[in-house]
Amino acid sequence: MAETFDVVIIGGGITGAGVARDCALRGLRCLLVEKGRAGRQTTAASTHLIHGGLRYLLYDRLTTQTTCWDSGNIVRIAQGLPHRLPIVWPVYRGHRHGLETVETLLEAYDRLQPMKLGRPHLRLSAEEALRLIPKLAPDGLLGALVFDEWWVDPVGLVEANLASAKRSGATVKEGVRVTGFERSGAAVAGVRLDSGETAFARLVVNAAGPWVERIAALAELRVPMRLQKGTHLAYPPLPELLNASGHPLGLLLEAEGGDRYVFVVPLGTEVFVGPTDIPYPGDPDALQTTEDEVGYLYRSAKRYLPLPERFDHTVIGARPILGQAGSEKLLSREYEVVDHEVRDRVAGLVTIAGGKLSDFRLMAQDAGDLASKKLGKGGPCRTHLERFDGQPVGDIPYYPPPPRSLKRFLRRHPRLRELHALGHLGYQFAGHLGRKLIGGCPEATLDDFRKNYADA
């Protein structure tokens, strides 16, 4: 006999897992279905960072603000999973962004760092940067900036969300694929699975990441997406390159061509170099890394480190970015919750699309708020108040969120969004130059670094 749920969630990546936890903690009876193993596809292919979106400050400041705020919530609820990772940004003669520009960017980021429990940046001379990373290429090195983000095992984060959801009554089915929707007139009334089962629900949430467009098409609906292919090279641990200071370190490096950056991030048993950021109009199930992508990543990192040419394997995923106009470098990483009853007159179906690992909890909250409203049941969101182990988070600092109306307006006008961001940075740059003239931009030492990250 087919079961009936309040909510069926399609997709077991970090977004779907977050929605399942949110709904379950509200007291909604929910089922999550995942075609593979939860968290092992797009989420696992991320750079493993819960970050505030430093580079978005150049063109999408409000997304950085929102992401920093929710990153702090994630760190609080996931105690023991995230680990602070210092990231070194070396600046060389001939780079597109000089030392003062990069430090201005990090000074702007410093204002948002408290939201995500981050620490103020450090500025290092070339000499101190080479003491910190002796294998760093010395020729043309002007100095380096250090900031921190949170490293996390993304699969572990998905599993922690699902374990919490299950304790609150959620059901999770892996290895089953949605083949269609059950209908009641024009409304969606559940999902049909390739196992032959039907799961009925008062509401279905499409949280399938890069596959949301395909799932929506099963209901003859459109959710335009703009997928970006991201490839990482996976190396074995490289302690002689990245751990000379006694601390695990990441690097942020200007890539070949100077138009974007790549990370070098230690992941415990591996080191990731990447990602690429390439438009991908194809099937998310058919992703493949090309020799050009491998060469681009290797050459980009080899400019700065004696990186071995031989790597273990590649890791590839498709970023599920909302369909929008503009160049790749200006793509907003915002998310959207689509109520298909309002937009398309198809009741019983909601899609949540876009976003990223660093704001999955907020995405789930917005989806859960809509689900509770539409179902007329379920309490308020609790995902920021309760840790994964069920213990209360405690006091949470208040930070005012950016106006939603302004965010929506700027998302529709990417050039205005960029000008809004650059206006803030221009003001910040003037202040930075003023402080530098009066000697207010001190350089740190290796000892300062060690004290700042003694607990990292």
C-alpha positions in Angstrom: 0.0 0.0 0.0 1.4 3.4 -0.9 2.3 5.7 2.0 1.2 9.3 2.4 3.5 12.0 3.7 3.2 15.7 4.4 6.3 16.4 2.2 8.3 14.4 -0.2 11.8 15.8 -1.0 13.5 14.9 -4.2 17.3 15.0 -4.0 19.7 13.8 -1.3 22.4 16.4 -1.7 23.1 19.1 0.9 20.0 21.1 -0.1 17.6 18.2 0.1 19.1 16.9 3.3 18.7 20.4 4.8 15.1 20.6 3.7 14.4 17.1 5.2 15.9 18.2 8.6 14.0 21.5 8.6 10.7 19.9 7.8 11.2 17.0 10.3 12.1 19.4 13.1 8.9 21.3 12.4 6.9 18.1 13.0 6.1 17.4 9.3 6.1 13.8 8.2 8.5 13.7 5.3 10.3 11.4 2.9 13.5 12.1 1.1 14.3 10.1 -2.1 17.7 10.1 -3.7 18.6 8.3 -6.9 22.1 7.4 -5.7 23.8 7.7 -2.3 23.1 10.8 -0.4 25.7 13.5 -0.7 27.9 11.6 -3.1 27.3 13.5 -6.2 27.3 17.4 -6.6 27.8 18.0 -2.9 30.9 15.7 -2.7 32.4 17.5 -5.7 32.5 20.8 -3.9 35.8 22.4 -2.7 34.6 21.4 0.8 34.5 24.9 2.1 31.8 26.6 4.1 32.8 30.1 3.1 31.2 33.6 3.0 31.9 34.2 -0.7 34.9 36.5 -0.6 35.0 37.0 -4.4 31.3 37.9 -4.5 32.2 41.2 -2.8 33.4 42.2 -6.3 29.9 41.9 -7.9 27.3 40.6 -5.4 27.9 42.0 -2.0 24.5 41.1 -0.5 25.0 37.4 -1.3 28.3 37.6 0.6 26.5 39.1 3.6 23.8 36.5 3.6 26.2 33.6 3.1 28.5 34.8 5.9 25.5 35.0 8.3 24.3 31.5 7.5 27.8 30.1 7.5 27.9 31.1 11.2 24.7 29.2 11.8 26.1 26.1 10.1 29.3 26.2 12.2 27.3 26.4 15.4 24.9 23.5 14.6 27.7 21.3 13.2 30.1 21.4 16.1 33.0 19.1 15.5 32.5 18.8 11.7 33.8 22.2 10.4 37.5 23.0 10.9 39.0 26.4 10.6 41.4 26.6 7.6 43.8 29.5 7.1 44.0 30.4 3.4 47.0 32.2 2.0 46.5 34.6 -1.0 50.0 35.4 -2.5 50.2 38.5 -4.6 52.9 38.8 -7.4 54.1 41.5 -9.6 51.9 41.4 -12.7 48.8 40.1 -11.0 45.5 41.6 -12.0 44.9 42.7 -8.4 47.7 44.3 -6.4 48.4 44.0 -2.6 46.4 47.1 -1.7 43.4 46.0 -3.8 43.4 42.5 -2.3 43.8 43.9 1.3 40.9 46.3 0.7 38.8 43.3 -0.3 39.8 41.5 2.9 39.2 44.5 5.0 35.6 44.6 3.6 35.4 40.8 4.4 36.6 41.5 7.9 33.4 43.4 8.6 31.4 40.3 7.8 33.8 37.7 9.3 32.2 37.8 12.8 29.0 36.5 11.3 30.7 33.2 10.4 33.0 33.1 13.4 36.0 34.1 11.3 39.0 36.1 12.2 40.5 39.3 10.8 43.0 38.9 7.9 46.7 39.1 8.3 49.1 40.8 5.9 52.5 39.2 5.3 55.6 40.6 3.6 57.2 38.4 0.9 59.8 37.3 3.4 57.3 36.2 6.0 55.1 34.5 3.3 58.1 32.4 2.3 58.8 31.5 5.9 55.2 30.3 6.1 55.3 28.4 2.8 59.0 27.9 1.9 58.1 26.1 -1.4 56.2 29.1 -2.7 57.7 30.6 -5.8 59.8 33.7 -4.7 60.3 35.5 -8.0 58.0 38.5 -8.2 56.3 37.8 -4.8 55.2 41.1 -3.3 53.5 39.7 -0.2 50.5 37.7 0.9 47.2 38.0 2.7 45.8 35.4 5.0 42.1 34.9 5.9 40.2 31.9 7.1 37.2 29.8 6.0 35.7 26.6 7.4 36.6 23.2 5.9 34.1 20.4 6.2 33.5 16.9 4.9 30.5 17.6 2.8 29.3 14.0 2.8 29.5 13.9 6.6 27.5 17.2 6.7 24.8 15.6 4.6 24.8 12.5 6.8 24.5 14.6 9.9 21.5 16.4 8.5 19.8 13.2 7.6 20.6 11.6 11.0 19.0 14.5 12.7 16.0 14.4 10.3 15.5 10.6 11.0 15.5 11.2 14.7 12.6 13.6 14.2 10.7 11.0 12.1 11.9 11.5 8.6 12.2 8.6 6.1 15.1 8.4 3.7 15.2 6.2 0.6 18.5 6.0 -1.4 19.0 4.3 -4.7 15.5 5.1 -6.0 14.8 7.4 -8.9 11.7 9.6 -9.4 10.1 8.7 -12.8 7.1 10.9 -12.7 4.5 12.7 -10.6 1.2 11.4 -9.3 -1.5 13.9 -10.2 -4.9 14.8 -8.7 -6.4 16.9 -11.4 -3.8 19.6 -12.2 -2.2 19.3 -8.8 0.8 17.2 -7.9 -0.1 14.6 -5.3 3.0 12.5 -5.0 5.9 10.9 -6.9 6.3 7.6 -8.8 9.5 5.7 -8.2 11.5 3.3 -10.4 11.0 0.7 -7.7 7.4 0.6 -8.6 6.3 2.4 -5.5 4.2 5.6 -5.3 4.7 8.0 -2.4 1.8 10.3 -2.0 2.3 13.7 -0.4 0.5 17.0 0.2 3.6 18.8 -1.1 6.6 17.7 -3.2 9.8 19.7 -2.9 12.1 19.5 -5.9 15.6 19.9 -4.4 17.6 18.0 -7.0 20.4 20.4 -7.6 21.7 20.3 -11.2 18.7 18.0 -12.0 15.9 20.4 -10.8 15.2 21.4 -14.4 14.8 17.7 -15.4 12.5 17.0 -12.4 10.4 20.1 -13.2 10.0 18.9 -16.8 8.3 15.7 -15.5 5.5 18.0 -14.5 5.8 19.9 -17.8 7.2 22.9 -16.0 10.4 25.0 -16.6 13.0 26.0 -14.0 15.8 27.5 -16.1 19.3 26.7 -14.8 22.8 27.6 -15.9 25.1 24.8 -15.0 28.8 25.5 -14.5 31.2 22.5 -14.6 33.7 22.4 -11.8 36.7 20.0 -11.9 39.3 19.5 -9.2 42.6 17.6 -9.4 42.9 15.3 -6.4 46.5 14.7 -5.1 47.7 12.7 -2.2 48.7 14.7 0.9 51.4 17.3 0.2 52.7 18.2 3.7 56.1 19.4 2.3 54.2 22.0 0.3 51.3 23.1 2.5 52.1 22.1 6.1 55.6 23.5 6.7 54.3 25.9 9.5 52.8 23.0 11.4 49.3 24.1 10.3 47.2 22.8 7.5 47.0 25.6 4.9 45.0 26.4 1.8 46.0 28.6 -1.0 44.1 31.0 -3.3 46.0 31.5 -6.5 45.5 33.7 -9.6 44.9 31.2 -12.4 46.4 31.1 -15.8 45.1 34.0 -17.8 44.5 36.1 -14.7 40.7 36.2 -15.0 39.9 33.8 -12.1 41.3 32.0 -9.1 41.9 28.4 -8.1 42.1 26.9 -4.6 44.7 24.4 -3.3 42.9 22.9 -0.3 44.1 20.0 1.9 41.2 17.6 2.7 42.9 15.3 5.1 43.7 12.3 2.9 43.8 14.4 -0.3 44.6 17.8 -1.7 42.2 19.4 -4.1 43.4 21.8 -6.8 40.5 23.7 -8.5 37.8 24.2 -9.4 37.3 25.1 -13.0 34.2 27.2 -13.9 33.0 26.3 -17.3 29.5 26.6 -18.8 27.9 23.1 -19.1 24.7 22.8 -21.1 24.8 19.0 -21.1 23.5 16.1 -19.0 24.6 16.3 -15.3 24.9 12.5 -15.3 27.4 12.6 -18.2 30.1 15.0 -16.8 33.6 14.3 -17.9 36.9 16.1 -17.3 38.9 17.1 -20.4 42.6 17.3 -20.9 42.3 21.0 -21.4 40.8 21.4 -17.9 43.5 19.2 -16.3 46.2 21.2 -18.0 44.7 24.5 -17.0 44.5 23.6 -13.3 48.0 22.1 -13.3 49.6 25.0 -15.0 47.8 27.5 -12.8 49.1 25.9 -9.6 52.5 25.0 -11.0 53.3 28.7 -11.4 53.4 29.0 -7.6 54.3 25.5 -6.2 56.5 22.6 -7.3 53.3 20.5 -7.8 53.8 17.0 -9.0 52.5 16.4 -12.6 51.0 13.1 -11.5 47.7 13.3 -9.6 45.5 10.6 -8.3 42.2 11.4 -10.0 39.8 14.1 -10.8 36.6 15.1 -9.0 33.9 16.8 -11.1 30.4 18.3 -10.5 28.0 20.8 -12.0 27.1 23.9 -10.0 23.3 24.4 -10.0 23.2 28.2 -10.8 19.9 29.9 -11.4 19.3 30.8 -15.1 20.3 34.4 -15.6 21.9 36.7 -18.1 25.5 37.9 -17.9 29.0 36.6 -18.1 30.2 33.7 -15.9 32.1 36.0 -13.5 29.0 37.9 -12.7 26.7 35.0 -12.1 24.8 35.4 -8.8 25.0 32.4 -6.4 21.7 33.3 -4.9 18.9 30.7 -4.6 15.2 30.8 -5.3 12.2 29.0 -3.8 9.6 28.6 -6.6 6.0 28.0 -5.6 4.6 26.4 -8.7 1.0 27.0 -7.6 1.6 30.7 -7.7 3.8 30.8 -10.8 2.3 28.0 -12.9 -1.0 27.1 -11.3 0.3 23.7 -10.4 -0.5 23.0 -6.7 1.5 20.6 -4.6 5.0 21.3 -6.0 7.8 23.6 -4.9 11.3 23.9 -6.4 14.3 25.1 -4.6 17.2 25.9 -6.9 20.6 27.7 -6.9 22.6 28.4 -3.8 25.5 26.5 -2.4 27.0 24.5 0.4 27.5 27.6 2.5 23.9 28.6 2.8 22.0 25.3 2.6 20.5 25.8 6.0 18.9 29.2 5.0 17.7 27.6 1.8 16.0 24.9 3.8 14.5 27.4 6.2 12.8 29.3 3.3 11.6 26.0 1.8 10.3 24.9 5.2 8.6 28.2 5.8 6.7 27.9 2.6 5.8 24.2 3.2 4.4 25.0 6.6 2.4 27.9 5.3 1.0 25.9 2.4 0.2 22.8 4.6 -1.2 24.9 7.5 0.8 22.8 10.0 4.3 22.6 11.4 6.0 24.9 13.9 8.6 27.6 13.2 12.1 26.8 11.9 14.4 25.2 14.5 17.5 24.3 12.4 19.6 27.2 13.7 18.5 26.7 17.3 19.4 22.9 17.6 22.7 21.2 16.9 22.9 18.0 15.0 23.3 16.1 18.3 19.9 17.6 19.5 21.5 20.0 22.0 20.5 23.6 22.0 22.9 26.1 20.3 22.6 28.7 23.0 22.8 32.5 22.4 23.0 33.6 18.8 24.3 37.1 17.9 21.9 39.2 15.9 23.0 40.6 12.5 20.5 42.5 10.4 19.9 40.7 7.0 20.1 42.6 3.7 16.7 43.8 2.4 15.1 41.1 0.3 13.5 43.6 -2.1 17.0 45.0 -2.9 18.4 41.6 -3.4 15.7 40.6 -5.8 16.1 43.9 -7.7 19.8 43.6 -8.0 19.6 39.9 -9.1 17.5 41.1 -12.1 20.1 43.7 -13.0 23.6 42.2 -12.8 25.4 45.4 -13.9 23.7 47.4 -11.2 24.5 44.6 -8.7 28.2 44.9 -9.7 28.1 48.7 -9.4 26.5 48.4 -6.0 29.4 46.1 -4.9 32.1 48.2 -6.5 30.8 51.3 -4.9 31.2 49.8 -1.4 34.7 48.6 -2.3 35.6 52.1 -3.7 34.7 53.7 -0.4 36.7 50.9 1.4 39.7 51.5 -0.8 39.8 55.2 -0.1 39.8 54.4 3.6 42.5 51.8 3.1 44.8 54.3 1.3 44.2 56.8 4.0 45.2 54.3 6.7 48.3 53.3 4.7 49.5 56.9 4.4 49.5 57.2 8.2 51.1 53.8 8.8 47.9 52.0 9.7 48.3 48.8 7.7 50.9 46.8 9.7 52.4 43.6 8.5 52.2 40.4 10.5 55.0 37.9 11.3 55.0 34.1 11.2 54.7 34.2 15.0 51.5 36.4 14.6 50.1 33.8 12.3 50.8 31.0 14.7 49.1 32.8 17.5 46.1 33.7 15.4 45.6 30.1 14.3 46.9 28.2 17.4 43.6 26.4 17.6 43.2 25.7 13.9 
